[in-house]
Amino acid sequence: MKYVEADLKVRLYTVRLYKVRLDSRAIITAIAAMAIVTLLAPAISGQQGFRRTPGAVYDRDFPGKKSGPAPRRDISGIWEFANGGAEGIQADGAKAIPSDGKPEHELPFTPEGRKAFTANKPTFGFTQVPSALTNDPMPGCDPQGFPRIVLHNAHHEQIIQTTTQVVILYQFNKKWRSIWTDGRKLPSNPEVPAWEIKDSPPPEARFWGYSVGRWVDDYTFVADSNGFDDRTWLDNAGRPHSDALHIIETYHRVDADHLEKTITIDDPKYYTRPWVALDKMPYRLQSASLEIPEQECVPSETAKYNQLFASPAAK
Amino acid sequence: MRRMLVTLASCVVLLSSALAAHHATAVFDLGKRLTLTGTVTEWFWANPHCLLRFDVKNDNGETTHWVAETQAPPNMTPFGWSKQSFAVGDQIKVTLEPVKNGQPLGRILQVLLPDGKTLVAGAPAIPAGGAQQ
């Protein structure tokens, strides 16, 4: 597309408009054209942003088709966002409450939490800075951790259920988490745990937290996590968390093809009340033979990118 | 009829700019478009962003070394891009959104290849600066 030429044509046409007599036919034509384009805009926009992983299926592939009943106590499988891969990209922060300056998206910071948020320098969101000035832990390929893995640039997940765990494999950096389902409790203080299981090591602060889960009904699995290392960010917009972070993760199997995920942030040191970061995010079950793409943070490649692009772009 | 077509084209161009501009990043001159013809010197298929390096000669024979980014490989393959998309020496026509500071840097919107095919970069939904993979 020749943007330069196209822009020029628009300007020339605008100039000519002043010279012609604007009869009613011209006005009606212009209004009709605007109406058509306005109606088409969402379709154009959707096509531009739509990515399809080879072999993946999305809700748009099955218009009007009703899914079968949900299996009981089963969230296993390979999952992708039901409306396309781009749905998981949360450049400006957690999808349910992005950092966009809108009053309704203001987080309930405590004074300590606001101080931590102000100290973070993200490259996106309402408080963004040029990339050369960021203190985001991710560019150097430091661990993204949980929940940022699902609140930033989220992609495929594969969920595996065993007799003692729900294991989630994440596309990004080929990371995984274990959610214990053997009845153990969260350690009340991850630093000094009153540990119940002799053969397991006590948990220390972790990038991925410590997680236990349970079925609250036949179609809803809830996980609680704590024991987080406070160096990670919650999302791409620099929302902070303290070492008191507690996360509630809800997976609801809606039907045979769909799973909804909700993430609630509960961090009394940094936030005055719990808040929802991901709200019933719909995923669609993929073929068991779908290959999850490789996506790695590579320090040497990042260094070259910063040298050739990020640093000179910020000068 | 001609009047209607021109009006329609104007609306499309104006709306396209609006659609592209909602992906805000700090370093880019949002909405600005440059179309450059040049020769590929490197295609770096990498994280967090792929980089296409190419040389552009002006009318005086002076060469500018451009570096243009795309998103990470897993975000490009669904749009038909690959490690083999470019070879050194390829003559290409790149449409990009340049950075604000005037350096020969930008993010790719599309590239016209020597064989006449066009690679489109898709929605520039992911931030720059290594913060995104």
Interface residues (C-beta under 8 A of the other chain):
Chain A: M1 K2 Y3 V4 A6 D7 K9 V10 Y13 T14 A26 T29 A30 A32 A33 M34 I36 V37 T38 A41 I44 S45 Q48 G49 R51 R52 T53 P54 G85 A86 I89 A91 D92 P122 T123 F124 Q128 V129 P130 S131 A132 T134 D136 M138 P139 G140 H152 N153 H155 Q171 F172 N173 N236 P293 E294 Q295 E296 C297 V298 E301 T302 K304 Y305 N306 L308 F309 A310 P312 A313 A314 K315
Chain B: R3 M4 V6 T7 L8 A9 S10 C11 V12 V13 L14 L15 S16 L19 H23 A24 T25 A26 V27 R33 L34 T35 F44 A46 N47 P48 H49 L51 R53 V67 E69 A72 P73 P74 N75 T77 P78 F79 T95 V99 N101 Q103 L105 L109 Q110 G122 A123 A125 I126 P127 A128 G129 G130 A131 Q132 Q133
